[in-house]
Amino acid sequence: MHKDFDILKQEVQLLINFIGEENTLEAKEKLADAHELLDELIDFVTDDEELIQVSYYQILLNQLHQKIQDIKPKP
């Protein structure tokens, strides 16, 4: 498994934490960082297991993007 998947996992966890805190600004920035890292990883996948991981993270990031859109602004 590519070591950058561990970094991606950490980035996604931070993103989830920001969503939980309803910190949309930081969440959007972390989402962009995670997407960028995932795009870089796509260029280097070499086996089916890594391809499955990429697909998993693509779906997860899309779902988290939707969660960010659903956060209501605080009054």
Secondary structure, DSSP 4 states (H G I P E B T S, - for coil): --THHHHHHHHHHHHHHHHHTT-HHHHHHHHHHHHHHHHHHHTT--SHHHHHHHHHHHHHHHHHHHHHHHPPPP-
